[in-house]
């Protein structure tokens, strides 16, 4: 069974969509999305600098749109029928929701536009950030976080937990990490998936109420607890709550394993989730689709599983 995974914020780099937009069909698709949501995603994916695309309000629509370009290629020529399921990490859940048919492509990016703006506004209220902690004993780490006023934000599996909160507290964690742990600051603009994002929830609830959902037509897992979601309206409700709740990607990977996953394909901007799968799903073949040149390897993985 092939599972498609969709990355979250922090995976973007300047110019990462250049190779995609040399192909007219992808450029036209991204232009349609840009026009529908009022953001120049073509420019942001090609010429905008690192600081610009680090802005939450830009980064999130850009990441989801990149994933949608990838999905359009992966699903073509009947391949969608050979995909076993889909899931996204953090904002990647919007990509996954569109891929599963819960939301239209433009509604998914419109939602993420509102999500990015609301989270950016919440992030502006305090000096916060996120850091990945690798190799720590979980019990020791959680005790350290409590003493510093920090929170676990992403349980990523494979010995990695992303923590979030006040920048000074994150610096203190980096200076005195738990035994055998590495602390790596992340290029994000706030303490996502924590109490600091609670101000973003009411605006997202109001916007979500304007959207039409469908029940998923692909198996779809949630970051909430790794469970499968069969109701589109429920998935949208979970997307709203997700902004201020921890991401349980460790439980998603466990769910993939329990379901009999035989291959992982990560959509653009790919790399992070394939890296986690190498540690959390040892021995499962994985393809990171960073550019169109990576698509043949993904097609081969789908064909092998048919």
N, C-alpha and C positions, 0 to 999 in steps of 0.2 A: 504494500500500500504506500503510495506516494503522498506525502504531506507537503503543502506549500506553506512557507512561513514568511511573514512580512515584518520588516524591521521597524524600530522606533527611532526617536529623535537622537541625534548624535552620530548617526551613520553618514550624514551628508558631508561632502567636501566640495570646494569650489570647482566648477566646471564638470561635475560628474555626469551631467546629462549630455555633454558634447557628443559622445559617440552615438547616443540614441538619436539625436536630432539631425544627424546626417541622412537618416532615412525619412523620407517624406511622410510616410504613414504615421510614424511616431510624432513628428513635428506637428502634423495636422491634429492629431489627437490631443496633444498637450496645448495647442493653441485653442481648441474648443473648450477645454477645461478652464484655461486662463480667462477666456472671454466670459464663461459662465459665472465665475466667482470673482472676477474683477481684480485678479492678481497676475502680474506678468511673470508666470512661472518659467517661460522660455528664457527670459533674461536671468532669472535667479538660478536656473540650472546650468547656465553657461558662462555668464560674465560677472555675476555678483561675487563680492569678496567674502572671505570667511566670516567676518563680523556680521555682514548682512544676513547670510544664511544661518547664522547662529541664533538670530532673533526668532523667538518661538513663533511669532505670528507669520513668519516666512518659512521657517524650517518645516513646520508640520504639514502645511499644504504641499510643499515641495516633495517631501518624503512620500506622502500618500500618492501623489500624482506619478512619481517615478515607479512606484509599485504597480499602479494601474497600467502604465505602459507595458511593463513586464508581463502582467497577467493577460493583456490582450494578445501577446505573442504566444504565451504558454497554452492558452485556451483555444487557439485557432486549430482548424483542421481536425476537429473532433477530439482533441486531447483532453478537454475539460471532463469528458465522460470517463476518463481513465485516472482522474485525480481522486484520491481517497478522502481528502479533507484539507482544511485550511485554518490557519490561526495567525494572529498578529501580536506583536509585542508593543504594549502601550499604544501610541498613535497608530501603529501598524494594524491595530484591530479595526480601524476604519477601512484600510485597504482590504483586509480579510472580509469585512462585512459586505463590501461591494463585490468582491470576488465570489462570495457565497450567494449573492443575489438579494441580500437583506435591504440594501440601499442602492439606488442608481449611482452611476459614476459621479454625476454632478452633485447629487445630494451628499454623497460621502465627502467630497472635497469642500462643499459648502459648510457641512458640519465641522470639518476639521479647521476651516477658516475661522469659524466662531470659537472653536475650542482653543486654537492657538492665540487668538486675541484675548479671550477671557483668562487663559493661563498666564499670558504675558502681563496682563493688568494685575493679576494676583501676585505674580512674581515681583512686580515693581514695588510692592508694599513692604518688602523686607530684603535684606542682603542675604540671599540663600543660594545654595547650589547642591551638587550631587558628586559623590565619589564612589568608584567601584572598589570594593574590598575583596581581595582574592586570597584564599588559603586560611582564613581565620576559623577557629572553632566557633560555631554558631552561637552557642550558649554564652561564651565569653564575649563575643562581639555584641550581642544584644544587651548584655549588662553594661558594656562600655558605652554603647549608644545612649542608654537610659541616663547614665551619669553625665553625659555631655549635652543632653537635650536633643539628640539626633533621632532619626527614625529610619527603619528599613523601608526602602521604597520599591525595590525590585529584587525578588528572590529568583536569581537567574539559573540556579542549578550549577553543577560542576564546580562547586566551591566558591561561587561568586555571589555576593550580595551587594547591591547598590544602595548606599545610604544617602540621606538628604537632611538638610537643615541649615542653620546659621553658618556663614562662611568661616567665622572665627572658630566655631566648634569643629568644623571639618578640618581646619588647619591643625587644631589640637589633636585630632584623631590621627592625622598624617604624621605628626611629630612623635606620638606615642601609640603606635598601632598595637592591636592584640598580637600575641606570639605567632610568629611565622606568617604574618599577614602582610600583604602589600596594599597600599592605598593609592588609587589613581584618580586624580580629579577629572571630571568629565566636562566637555564643552557644551554645557546647557545653561539656561538662564534662570533657573529657579529650582526649588525643592518640590519637584513634581511627585505626585502620588503620595502626598502627605497632607497634614492638616493645613499647611500653608496654601493649598489650592482650594480650600473650601469656598472662598469667595467666588470662584469660577462656576460653581455648580448651579446656582439659580439661573444664570443666563443660558447655560446649556440646556437646562430643563425646559426653559421657555422656547428655545429654538427647536429642540427635539420634538416638541408638541406640534410643530408645523410640518413635520416630515411624514411621508408615507413609507411604511416598511412592508416587506414580504418575508415569509418564512424562508429560511435558508434552503437552497437546493444543492448545497455541498455540506458535508459534515463540518461543523464549526465549533471550535472550542473557545472558552472564555478565559481571560486573565484572572478573573475573580477567584476561581478555585480549580481551574483545569477541567471543569465539567463541559459536556456537550450541550449546546443551546439549540433547540429546535423551533423556538418562537422568535420571530423577528422583532416584535415589540419589546420582548424581554431583553433581547440582545442590545437594543438601543438604550433601554433603561440602564443596563450594566455599563454601557459606554459612558453615560453621563456620570455615574458614580465612580468610575475608574479613575478619574482625574485626581481624586483625593484619597484613593485607596491603594494599597500595595499591589504591584503586579506579581502574580505567582507563575512565572514562566517555568519554574521547576516542576510545578504540578501539570502544566501543559505538556512538558516533555515526558513526564511519567504517563500521561494519558495517551500520547502518541505510541509509547512503547506498549502499553496495555492493549492498544487497538491493533498492534501488529505492523507498525511502520517498517517499511523496507527501504525508504529513500526520502531525503529531505531536499527541497528546492527553495532557496531563499531569493526573493525578488529584490530588485534594486531599491536603494543603494545597499547591496548585499555585503555580507562578511561577518557581522557580529553574531547572528543567530547560528550560522554554520559553525562558527568557533565554539559556541556554547554546546552545540549538538555533538561536536567531537569529544567533549568531556562528559556530557550527560547522556549521550546515546551512542556509546562506543561501538564502533563497527558498522554503524548505519551509513551507507554512502550518502554524500551530500554534494550539492552543486550550488555555488554562489553565483547568481546571475548579476554581474556588475555591469557588463556591456552586452550589446547584441552578439558579440563574438562568443559569449558563454551559452547562448541559447541552444546550439546543437547538442552540447553535453546534457543539458536539461531535457531536451527532447529524447535523447537516448535513454536517460533514466526512466522517463515515463514509458517509453516503448518496452523496456526490459520488464517493467512491472505489469504490462498488459496481459 
